[in-house]
Amino acid sequence: MSIPLTSLDLIPAFCAVMERGSLSAAARALGLSQPTVRRQIETLEAELGARLFTRAQNGLTATPLAERLYGPAQAVLSGAYSLRRLVDQGNEVAGVVRLTCPRVMAVHVVPPLLAALHVRHPRLLIELAATDSTEDLLHRAADVAIRTAPLTQKALVARNLPAVDLGLFAAPELTVGRDVTLETCPFISDDRAGRIAAGLAARGLPEPRNVVLRSDDALVQIAAIAAGMGVGFCQAGIARRLGFVRVLSELSVPMPCAVAMHEDQRDSPAVRAVFDGLVAGLPGVLAG
């Protein structure tokens, strides 16, 4: 069984569901809504006349047909991306470059750098995938990535940047006339991830006693800090721009940061321009 030519634009959704195991995770990876990904999968199944996925307790399970189609679909998707890049191989920096980065950076760090790139290269179009999951550069889910975790994929060109300073911050009004300690101050923590409590314990610090909000979304945590709800972790550069006050200044958590692209993209003028622009501009923006 082959995929109809009319269905080629549905292949990214199919591959994303195969790789992520659920519609919601695939939607986040593609920067689409979950209903859109569901419709694309349903359309592809209708054109094939067969089911590709069945519901399971922890997401979706691929059918034998989906398993057989996945390899060829990946090849088609990779070929399409390669063809698009060949079009961009001229001397002028133009065309589409897909950038992925954590959501908090997409909102608070990357926009001024993208604006500067647009001024220098007005025919450059950036597709920004703001996601806290890791986009697969090897399978061309993105062209360039900002990573805040150790790089594990091979065949990548990467530039390690200075570590990002994470610390505890609060809105100025929260610190007035108050002795700020982990035992007494209202605290904003993560929810199910458990990284904050583990990180504090690893540094010999007590567990906060007055947790007033839990969320695994860094943007939610920053918004709560800005609202004066409590003390929470934030990148130092972002905190400075937002006017936060640092508390427990002896606590500094270094977070790795790198810019990466597939090694096959190094000769693409458009991809290289984005990569080089981020490498040059990120340290200053991250420092605030």
Sequence and secondary structure as in RCSB ss.txt:
>XXXX:A:sequence
MSIPLTSLDLIPAFCAVMERGSLSAAARALGLSQPTVRRQIETLEAELGARLFTRAQNGLTATPLAERLYGPAQA
VLSGAYSLRRLVDQGNEVAGVVRLTCPRVMAVHVVPPLLAALHVRHPRLLIELAATDSTEDLLHRAADVAIRTAP
LTQKALVARNLPAVDLGLFAAPELTVGRDVTLETCPFISDDRAGRIAAGLAARGLPEPRNVVLRSDDALVQIAAI
AAGMGVGFCQAGIARRLGFVRVLSELSVPMPCAVAMHEDQRDSPAVRAVFDGLVAGLPGVLAG
>XXXX:A:secstr
    GGGGGGHHHHHHHHHHSSHHHHHHHHT  HHHHHHHHHHHHHHHTS  EEEETTEEEE HHHHHHHHHHHH
HHHHHHHHHHHHT SSS  EEEEEEE HHHHHHTHHHHHHHHHHH TTEEEEEEE SS   TTTTS SEEEESS 
   SSEEEEEEEEEEEEEEE HHHHTT    TTTS EEE SSS HHHHHHHHTT    S EEEE S HHHHHHHH
HTTS BEEEEHHHHHHHT EEESTT  EEEEEEEEEEGGGTT HHHHHHHHHHHHHHHHHHH 
